[in-house]
Structures are given as C-alpha cells and as structure tokens.
Amino acid sequence: MRQVISGGDTMHRRGTAIIVLVLILLLPGLLALWLYPLPVDDAGDRLRWAGRIVGVLGLSCLLVNAALSSRLPGFDPWFGGLTRLWRLHHYIGAASFVLLMLHPLLLAYGALPASTGAAVGTLFPPLADLWVWVGWLALLGMMVFLAPSFAFFGAPHYQRWKGLHLVSGAVLVLALIHALPLSAMLPPVWAWSIWMLFGLVAASAFAYRALFSRRLARFPCRVSEVKPLASDVVEIGLRPEGSRLDYRPGQFVYLAHLDRELGIGYNEQHPFTLSSAPQEDGLRLGIKDLGDLSGALQNIRPGAEVTVEGPYGDFFPPDLDDRAALWLAGGIGITPFVGRARALGHLGGPPAQTTLVYCAENPSRSYYLDELRQIADSVPNFQVASHLFEREGALTADYLDTVCPDWRRREVFLCGPPGMLDHCRRMLRRAGVRRFHTEEFDLL
C-alpha cells in the first residue's frame, strides 16, 4: 500500500526508519573510508581504491536488502506500509547491482595504466583464483533474479518472480565468500565483525522467509462463509483455528488456500485487504476475480482450510483519528473502507466528520452500499454518498462540493482501480489538496 502523505507522527517515524537504514547501509563503507583514505599519488591506485569501496557498499546493500525482504508483520508500518518498503527494497537492490557491476570495472581500470593484459587479468584471472570467479557467479545470479524487474522483459509472472528470489540466497553466500579475501583491506576484527553481523542478519531473514515463516507467521483458518456480492466478487469469511489475528482497519493479509480441488494456486500466498472489523471474532476478505487465483477463490467452499499471514499495511495510520476525512473508493477498492466503517460501527463513530464517496459503474457494482448506509444511519459523524459513473460520469470537484463542501481541507483517502486513482490524483492536486493517501497493490 502506498501513502502519499501521512500524519506528523507517521512521517516522523518513517523518516527515522529511513535515516537509520541509510546509516546501516553506509556503515561498512564509512569505516573503510576512515581506515583507508583516498590515495593521492597514483590514478591507478585511486581507481582500485574506489573499486574496493564500491564493492563494500554494494555488498552491504545486498545484505541489508535481504533483511528487508523478510516481510515481518509489524515492521513495514515504520516505512509507511509494505508497498513503500518494497519500493525501497527495489531501489536498494538496483543500487546494489550497479555498485557491484562497477566494482570489477573500477578494479580493471585501475590496472589499465600498467597494461591492457593486467586489466583483462583483473577481470578474468586464471581459474585457480576461485575468489574472483565466485564473485562473477554472484553477479550472474543477481542478473538472473533481477531480470524480471526490468520493463524490457514485460510484466513479471507473480509466482515465478517470487520463486526467482530464492536465487538470492545463493547470491548472498557467493558474495560473502568472494568478500572474505577483500576483507583484508580492513583490520581483521572490523572485517569479520561487520561481515559476520551483516551476513548473520541477512541469512536469518532469508531462513525465516524461506523455511520458518509458514510455521511462525501463518494463522490457520477455515472458510466459514462465501457470500457472493456480484458476478465476479465474493466476500469470504474465515474462522481462526487458533489465536486471533490482531490488526487495524485497512490492513491486508497474505492468503493461501489449501483446497486441492480448486486446482489453481494451492498454498500460494496472495495479498487481500481485510474487510472485517478488528472487533469481530473472524476475518472477512472481499475478493474480486482479477486473475487465476482470485478467480479460483470465487468457488472456494465453506470448510476449506486456508492460512493468513500478516497484518501488513498502514492505510489508516493510528495518528489520523482526530482529523476530518474524505474517503474516495471505487471497485474492490472499497474493502479497506468497509473494514474501517464496520469498526466505526462497533466503536460508535469517528471522532471527526468522515464522508465516504462510493464510486461504481452502476448499482449492481455497489457491493456494500446498503450495509454502509445502515452504518451511516446509526453512526454520528459518518456519511455515505454514492457516485455512479454510468449516470454521472467521472468524479468531479463540483460533485464533491455538493456532498462534502469542505473536502479540500480534509484528509483524503483514495483506493480503487488504476484509472480512477490517476483521475482522482490529478483532481486533488488541481484543487490544492496535498494531504492524501492512496492504496494499491503492486507485486506484493
């Protein structure tokens, strides 16, 4: 999920987390710079020095990035939600790849003043020099699992893209093996303590995600109800088999079904927003047929076993409860607002004025409208307006002026299909609204 602007406490928390992360990323490089300053006499020495420093920074990015991929519940809100953390993960991965590509090139250019043969030999030494070839294997492995991220290869297949990341485990091991001789550039205590600590954190994160998360992080549940909402939308009710999931409205979970009769997506995890209120005994998920797995889940039966992992996301940060809000929802993007509205029904209402504008193509696509209106009738400070594209066209500022005259001064929350998100972002920016939050799944 992506938050464009958040409240003060959330922004402070996110800023602190990113500053700490940057300091951790730079720590090995800063220590290397402190202990071994830039040579001033020889251009070749300076290039080789730069190649080593770049390699140290690239390896630290690689190892820290492995830790960020652990997907520990409760960790992502420090970065503004899992989508924001994933984007940060992608940027750090790209930086690691670029730095590790520059590493051998700078070393080779540093040897070039001696001779062309020395430069080539730096890149491709005899096979007996295993440390260098192990480094090349690590770099090749990075290319394999990063390739689907580039637009040139088209949109990545979700499960294959996740599976390719298992290659990153081998890359981590190979990169650490390659770095051991290079650690001679630092005093042994520094070198071993840094790489052992970073390597241990990265290995622990990888082991948790690949081996232990299924037992430690997943909550077993059974399907208690399958309620059709439209021809291609269902709301699935889940009954926990053990402990209850603690979550906030607007958060999401990874759902994996264990029903082999569905034939598609057995034990594959996919993200779905919770439409239930935390006060409920069970969980509810609104699921629209948007692909193979979500299509198969339209036919899941009561009694089927599933697991959920989470919660994730930070769509409704806890520090925003005291500000007037405008919710703009479209399509299956209504689900986080349904969860929040149901929670308000249990709590007796929001502390400040809240207006939901529920956008749909026609009445048959307004899945939750009747229930939301019932909640609004019984909850002070909460209003619901229905906007139908079939009748009224695209959402406009004039329409918002009618249903929520002070909307430009409110905190705005936005969730819906891509076209609606783009349209509403432009409308909000033209109106001078800067405090708004959007939610969208993007290869989570």
Phi and psi in degrees as a GROMACS rama.xvg file:
@    title "Ramachandran Plot"
@    xaxis  label "Phi"
@    yaxis  label "Psi"
@TYPE xy
-124.578  126.056  ARG-2
-105.327  121.368  GLN-3
-74.967  -48.1095  VAL-4
-134.991  140.547  ILE-5
-126.852  175.122  SER-6
-69.697  173  GLY-7
-59.8815  -47.5829  GLY-8
-63.6697  -40.4635  ASP-9
-65.6506  -43.806  THR-10
-61.3771  -42.3263  MET-11
-63.5503  -43.1248  HIS-12
-63.2944  -44.6799  ARG-13
-66.0173  -42.0081  ARG-14
-61.8215  -41.7593  GLY-15
-62.8398  -43.7102  THR-16
-61.7721  -41.795  ALA-17
-69.8909  -39.4374  ILE-18
-61.3896  -45.5151  ILE-19
-61.4688  -41.6065  VAL-20
-63.0682  -44.1599  LEU-21
-62.3327  -41.991  VAL-22
-62.723  -39.2583  LEU-23
-64.9378  -42.7837  ILE-24
-61.0948  -38.4679  LEU-25
-86.3912  -12.3843  LEU-26
-52.9792  -52.622  LEU-27
-61.4381  -41.2238  PRO-28
-64.9994  -40.7426  GLY-29
-64.5109  -39.8233  LEU-30
-64.195  -40.6234  LEU-31
-64.4601  -41.1882  ALA-32
-64.2591  -37.961  LEU-33
-68.0715  -42.027  TRP-34
-82.178  -29.3684  LEU-35
-132.557  88.3246  TYR-36
-66.8364  166.008  PRO-37
-62.0763  126.299  LEU-38
-62.7355  146.021  PRO-39
-114.709  -10.9035  VAL-40
-92.4752  -34.7005  ASP-41
-129.105  130.117  ASP-42
-63.7962  -39.1636  ALA-43
-62.7612  -41.3083  GLY-44
-63.2318  -38.3883  ASP-45
-65.5056  -39.6177  ARG-46
-66.5382  -42.1013  LEU-47
-64.8295  -39.4704  ARG-48
-61.1905  -44.8949  TRP-49
-62.1239  -40.1624  ALA-50
-60.5152  -38.5329  GLY-51
-71.5601  -43.5852  ARG-52
-62.4077  -43.545  ILE-53
-60.758  -40.2971  VAL-54
-63.138  -41.394  GLY-55
-62.1815  -45.404  VAL-56
-65.7311  -40.9035  LEU-57
-62.7172  -41.1352  GLY-58
-68.1574  -39.7189  LEU-59
-64.1046  -38.3622  SER-60
-62.135  -42.4578  CYS-61
-62.2797  -44.2956  LEU-62
-72.0188  -43.0205  LEU-63
-64.9153  -36.7494  VAL-64
-64.1233  -33.8662  ASN-65
-62.7402  -38.1998  ALA-66
-66.3848  -36.9564  ALA-67
-66.8316  -22.3492  LEU-68
-84.4045  4.59437  SER-69
-68.5913  -23.2057  SER-70
58.0136  47.5928  ARG-71
-72.3364  125.049  LEU-72
-59.3234  137.565  PRO-73
91.9043  -11.9115  GLY-74
-86.6881  -38.251  PHE-75
-65.5026  -30.137  ASP-76
-60.2469  -23.8688  PRO-77
-64.3171  -20.0945  TRP-78
-111.177  10.3335  PHE-79
89.8486  21.6672  GLY-80
109.95  165.204  GLY-81
-70.599  -35.6451  LEU-82
-64.3923  -42.905  THR-83
-63.6148  -40.6832  ARG-84
-64.9251  -39.0645  LEU-85
-64.7969  -38.9449  TRP-86
-64.5475  -41.5174  ARG-87
-61.2617  -41.3658  LEU-88
-59.1297  -42.5815  HIS-89
-65.4824  -42.257  HIS-90
-64.5876  -43.5404  TYR-91
-66.045  -38.3706  ILE-92
-62.0873  -42.5228  GLY-93
-64.0745  -41.9339  ALA-94
-62.3605  -41.1657  ALA-95
-61.0481  -43.6835  SER-96
-63.0737  -45.1238  PHE-97
-63.5738  -45.164  VAL-98
-63.0234  -41.4351  LEU-99
-74.357  -23.3466  LEU-100
-71.5304  -39.1544  MET-101
-69.2144  -29.5172  LEU-102
-52.3542  -58.0428  HIS-103
-69.1744  -31.704  PRO-104
-65.4722  -43.0075  LEU-105
-65.6885  -39.0151  LEU-106
-62.2032  -41.2261  LEU-107
-67.141  -42.2419  ALA-108
-63.6889  -32.1152  TYR-109
-65.7272  -29.5941  GLY-110
-87.0255  -12.8631  ALA-111
-60.7412  -38.3602  LEU-112
-57.6321  -28.7022  PRO-113
-71.5126  -51.6502  ALA-114
-176.68  160.205  SER-115
-64.6493  -37.3327  THR-116
-62.1122  -37.2608  GLY-117
-65.4761  -38.5724  ALA-118
-65.7044  -45.7554  ALA-119
-63.5931  -40.4969  VAL-120
-65.2978  -29.1245  GLY-121
-66.2948  -40.1689  THR-122
-75.8919  -42.2594  LEU-123
-130.467  78.3707  PHE-124
-76.5341  177.565  PRO-125
-57.531  152.882  PRO-126
-59.6185  -22.6846  LEU-127
-64.9758  -22.6936  ALA-128
-84.2065  75.7602  ASP-129
-63.2413  -30.3037  LEU-130
-60.1813  -40.7587  TRP-131
-69.0956  -42.4476  VAL-132
-68.2119  -32.1934  TRP-133
-63.249  -38.3525  VAL-134
-62.5685  -40.8324  GLY-135
-63.8101  -38.6519  TRP-136
-62.4384  -40.4307  LEU-137
-62.9658  -42.2716  ALA-138
-66.2223  -39.2948  LEU-139
-63.7257  -41.2363  LEU-140
-61.2078  -38.6056  GLY-141
-61.516  -41.1076  MET-142
-61.5745  -38.6949  MET-143
-64.4665  -46.7302  VAL-144
-88.896  -10.6706  PHE-145
-91.8074  -20.7853  LEU-146
-53.2587  -44.0841  ALA-147
-63.4825  -14.9947  PRO-148
-75.6645  -16.6061  SER-149
-87.9444  138.352  PHE-150
-60.5141  -25.1658  ALA-151
-54.9594  -33.0609  PHE-152
-91.0823  3.94063  PHE-153
81.7569  179.367  GLY-154
-66.1353  128.71  ALA-155
-71.8853  144.719  PRO-156
-70.6976  127.931  HIS-157
-55.8453  -54.1445  TYR-158
-70.6738  -37.5862  GLN-159
-65.3282  -37.9974  ARG-160
-61.6682  -41.9905  TRP-161
-67.1007  -41.4236  LYS-162
-64.0025  -37.298  GLY-163
-61.2786  -25.6311  LEU-164
-68.9786  -12.9993  HIS-165
-64.5887  -26.289  LEU-166
-61.1273  -27.3824  VAL-167
-61.7832  -27.1995  SER-168
-61.6478  -44.9132  GLY-169
-64.9738  -37.4302  ALA-170
-61.8262  -42.5664  VAL-171
-59.8208  -45.9064  LEU-172
-63.8104  -46.6924  VAL-173
-63.3836  -40.4164  LEU-174
-65.1717  -39.4194  ALA-175
-67.1579  -41.1742  LEU-176
-61.2574  -42.1928  ILE-177
-63.8428  -34.5642  HIS-178
-78.3323  -17.3487  ALA-179
-57.4274  -48.3557  LEU-180
-64.9832  -33.9929  PRO-181
-68.6129  -19.2206  LEU-182
-67.3374  -7.92641  SER-183
-64.9548  -17.4171  ALA-184
-70.3408  -16.6829  MET-185
-112.428  156.15  LEU-186
-54.6582  143.184  PRO-187
-52.0905  -40.2199  PRO-188
-63.4835  -46.6738  VAL-189
-61.1852  -49.0084  TRP-190
-60.8583  -51.1588  ALA-191
-67.4482  -38.9964  TRP-192
-66.3816  -40.4319  SER-193
-67.4035  -55.1703  ILE-194
-69.485  -32.7554  TRP-195
-65.5876  -41.7754  MET-196
-66.6186  -50.0628  LEU-197
-62.3905  -43.3625  PHE-198
-64.273  -38.425  GLY-199
-65.9275  -42.8926  LEU-200
-63.877  -44.8038  VAL-201
-63.8762  -44.0817  ALA-202
-65.1883  -38.5798  ALA-203
-64.87  -42.2444  SER-204
-64.0574  -43.5954  ALA-205
-64.979  -43.0499  PHE-206
-64.7338  -39.727  ALA-207
-60.4196  -48.8065  TYR-208
-68.8291  -41.6811  ARG-209
-82.7151  -29.9663  ALA-210
-118.577  -39.3324  LEU-211
-109.067  -16.4479  PHE-212
-63.0012  -30.6267  SER-213
-62.5134  -34.0296  ARG-214
-90.8076  -35.0857  ARG-215
-89.5985  -29.5993  LEU-216
-113.262  -15.7977  ALA-217
-91.9121  138.786  ARG-218
-102.056  120.178  PHE-219
-73.8848  137.336  PRO-220
-141.674  166.67  CYS-221
-125.103  146.364  ARG-222
-70.7707  122.023  VAL-223
-99.503  -22.8987  SER-224
-160.048  143.437  GLU-225
-126.143  107.889  VAL-226
-108.852  111.02  LYS-227
-66.7231  131.066  PRO-228
-107.463  -28.5841  LEU-229
-158  -177.512  ALA-230
-63.3013  -23.9243  SER-231
-131.17  23.0319  ASP-232
-137.437  133.29  VAL-233
-131.452  156.367  VAL-234
-113.049  120.743  GLU-235
-99.5941  125.839  ILE-236
-93.5108  137.52  GLY-237
-122.833  138.343  LEU-238
-110.117  115.05  ARG-239
-60.5737  138.738  PRO-240
-87.8703  -15.9886  GLU-241
-136.446  -124.427  GLY-242
-70.9965  154.129  SER-243
-80.504  153.64  ARG-244
-85.7134  129.219  LEU-245
-95.2818  120.333  ASP-246
-151.137  168.957  TYR-247
-109.569  153.174  ARG-248
-56.3296  140.26  PRO-249
93.2911  -10.0034  GLY-250
-81.7891  169.645  GLN-251
-132.555  167.04  PHE-252
-131.601  163.222  VAL-253
-94.5618  122.1  TYR-254
-105.212  135.385  LEU-255
-131.479  124.813  ALA-256
-91.5417  151.799  HIS-257
-119.512  32.0782  LEU-258
-102.542  100.451  ASP-259
-66.0783  -20.9024  ARG-260
-69.5436  -20.0224  GLU-261
-67.9017  -29.1882  LEU-262
79.6466  -11.4541  GLY-263
-132.505  133.503  ILE-264
73.5335  25.7709  GLY-265
-58.2268  123.128  TYR-266
62.4817  18.0892  ASN-267
-90.0338  133.096  GLU-268
-88.9668  131.287  GLN-269
-136.401  146.851  HIS-270
-84.5835  136.459  PRO-271
-141.685  139.605  PHE-272
-77.2897  141.049  THR-273
-76.2666  129.001  LEU-274
-103.084  -0.151026  SER-275
-88.9731  165.436  SER-276
-93.5809  145.95  ALA-277
-58.5711  -23.0518  PRO-278
-75.3392  -12.7225  GLN-279
-75.0476  153.715  GLU-280
-70.7628  -35.4608  ASP-281
-110.96  -170.801  GLY-282
-115.742  152.091  LEU-283
-133.311  140.911  ARG-284
-132.566  125.825  LEU-285
-89.0515  123.188  GLY-286
-128.168  125.1  ILE-287
-105.023  145.792  LYS-288
-71.8467  99.0731  ASP-289
-121.408  7.2443  LEU-290
174.507  -170.321  GLY-291
-59.137  -53.3373  ASP-292
-69.6217  -47.6401  LEU-293
-65.0471  -29.5304  SER-294
-68.8061  -41.7187  GLY-295
-63.8026  -36.2048  ALA-296
-67.5311  -15.2376  LEU-297
-63.1159  -22.2849  GLN-298
-110.289  9.51107  ASN-299
-65.7044  148.404  ILE-300
-108.915  151.127  ARG-301
-55.2681  139.703  PRO-302
97.2078  -14.7389  GLY-303
-66.3413  145.357  ALA-304
-84.8039  138.71  GLU-305
-141.823  166.837  VAL-306
-127.317  149.695  THR-307
-126.141  145.333  VAL-308
-129.904  133.969  GLU-309
153.654  -156.66  GLY-310
-86.4856  162.489  PRO-311
-131.05  165.196  TYR-312
96.6104  164.504  GLY-313
-148.809  40.917  ASP-314
-63.471  -44.5452  PHE-315
-109.029  85.0161  PHE-316
-59.3063  145.258  PRO-317
-66.8814  -15.7497  PRO-318
-90.0369  10.9423  ASP-319
-108.173  7.16525  LEU-320
-67.1089  -22.736  ASP-321
-97.0465  12.1611  ASP-322
-116.592  142.36  ARG-323
-60.9576  141.231  ALA-324
-132.777  151.045  ALA-325
-121.555  125.573  LEU-326
-106.063  127.636  TRP-327
-116.228  115.074  LEU-328
-127.208  145.314  ALA-329
-146.436  142.78  GLY-330
60.5714  -143.384  GLY-331
-71.7509  -7.41118  ILE-332
-66.091  -2.52059  GLY-333
-71.9678  -20.1516  ILE-334
-58.9072  -44.2839  THR-335
-64.0051  -31.6707  PRO-336
-72.9546  -33.5838  PHE-337
-63.3485  -44.9393  VAL-338
-59.9923  -41.7637  GLY-339
-67.7383  -42.2701  ARG-340
-64.2816  -41.6183  ALA-341
-63.198  -37.2632  ARG-342
-65.6517  -40.4006  ALA-343
-63.2297  -34.9246  LEU-344
-60.7906  -38.1217  GLY-345
-72.5705  -34.9807  HIS-346
-84.8721  -14.6092  LEU-347
95.335  3.96876  GLY-348
127.241  162.891  GLY-349
-79.7494  154.162  PRO-350
-72.912  -16.0802  PRO-351
-133.591  164.248  ALA-352
-59.4949  131.838  GLN-353
-134.061  128.923  THR-354
-122.817  128.498  THR-355
-104.304  124.941  LEU-356
-105.724  110.707  VAL-357
-97.3882  107.751  TYR-358
-95.6837  132.921  CYS-359
-149.485  161.386  ALA-360
-67.4446  -43.7484  GLU-361
-156.68  173.914  ASN-362
-56.4566  -32.8988  PRO-363
-67.3937  -18.893  SER-364
-96.5868  3.40225  ARG-365
-91.9023  69.8145  SER-366
-53.7809  -44.3957  TYR-367
-105.663  9.53217  TYR-368
-60.7908  -44.9879  LEU-369
-60.356  -45.1581  ASP-370
-64.8591  -41.6485  GLU-371
-63.9887  -38.3407  LEU-372
-66.2269  -36.7498  ARG-373
-64.2734  -40.6292  GLN-374
-64.0581  -43.8331  ILE-375
-62.1256  -34.8775  ALA-376
-65.5531  -27.2484  ASP-377
-106.396  -4.30454  SER-378
-117.997  118.663  VAL-379
-63.7033  152.725  PRO-380
69.8819  9.13367  ASN-381
-124.888  122.963  PHE-382
-125.219  150.819  GLN-383
-126.926  130.556  VAL-384
-123.464  141.343  ALA-385
-107.206  129.084  SER-386
-120.756  120.931  HIS-387
-108.158  118.734  LEU-388
-61.8562  -35.4618  PHE-389
-61.0917  -32.1361  GLU-390
-101.434  -36.4997  ARG-391
-115.141  -2.51706  GLU-392
75.0434  -162.167  GLY-393
-66.9946  151.945  ALA-394
-63.0155  136.634  LEU-395
-128.361  163.237  THR-396
-64.5821  -35.1586  ALA-397
-62.0038  -40.0683  ASP-398
-63.3581  -43.5062  TYR-399
-64.0822  -35.325  LEU-400
-59.8914  -32.0797  ASP-401
-74.7373  -44.8106  THR-402
-91.7802  -19.5628  VAL-403
-151.594  78.4771  CYS-404
-55.4483  -30.8131  PRO-405
-99.1836  25.5553  ASP-406
-61.755  -27.6502  TRP-407
-67.0489  -19.9837  ARG-408
-99.9201  1.76362  ARG-409
-96.1624  163.235  ARG-410
-76.3594  126.911  GLU-411
-109.827  131.897  VAL-412
-117.767  132.568  PHE-413
-134.206  127.544  LEU-414
-151.391  130.738  CYS-415
173.5  -168.284  GLY-416
-66.9957  158.841  PRO-417
-53.2958  -43.2751  PRO-418
-61.1432  -41.6156  GLY-419
-66.5009  -42.0749  MET-420
-58.9803  -46.8638  LEU-421
-62.5299  -44.4624  ASP-422
-62.3609  -46.5592  HIS-423
-69.3359  -36.1389  CYS-424
-59.042  -46.4779  ARG-425
-62.0424  -42.5104  ARG-426
-63.3836  -43.9622  MET-427
-65.0577  -41.0877  LEU-428
-68.0059  -39.8054  ARG-429
-62.3518  -31.2853  ARG-430
-83.0515  -1.54182  ALA-431
83.7749  12.1354  GLY-432
-80.5206  123.883  VAL-433
-115.567  -16.5757  ARG-434
-97.6566  85.2541  ARG-435
-141.414  156.172  PHE-436
-126.281  135.592  HIS-437
-122.417  154.175  THR-438
-128.268  128.713  GLU-439
-156.54  138.512  GLU-440
-82.3833  134.873  PHE-441
-142.325  87.7715  ASP-442
50.8701  53.434  LEU-443
